[in-house]
Amino acid sequence: MKIAEFWRVAAIISKLHHPNILAFYGVVNNGPGETLATVTEFMVNGSLKKVLLRKGKHLDWRKRIMVAMDAAIGMEYLHSKDIVHFDLKCDNLLVNVNDPSRPICKVSYKSVVLVLFCTNHHKAPGLAHAARGAAGPAALAGQSDGRQGVG
């Protein structure tokens, strides 16, 4: 990924503020090779995948429903901003199953470029430009969902 593109996408992510979206705090230079890294909120239990694969411990039905609802609410927020998360999976859903006062699950964005795709680039030209070159599973498989793409 080009550095300028990384900064554009980081600027977009920095404007996302929702209880079910992982909080973005900033960018750091991660070492002598000029590698850039994002700084985000910490979720104590890590990924949903990690929680589901724990030996001898299972999420009860109430927490499973809460995880599903929190993920759906986070995705709804992204869609309201004309962003489609092309890499929604258990690895990108971070959880804190021990704190009932906060959302139990938050949508994350490990792969900064591949998670952004603008469905209406006339409403959000910055998103369209940042998502250039990103391709989701449907595009990679040669399928189309009828949405206007960028690139």
Buried (B, 14 or more C-beta within 10 A) or exposed (E): EEEEBBEBBBEBBBEBEBEBBBBBEEBEEEEEEEEBEBEBEEBEBEBBEEBBEEEEEEBEEEBEEBBEBBBEBBBEBBEEBBBBBBBBEBBBBBBBBEEEEEBBBBBBBBEBBBBBBBBEBEEBEBBBBBBBEBBBEBBEEEEEEEEEBBE
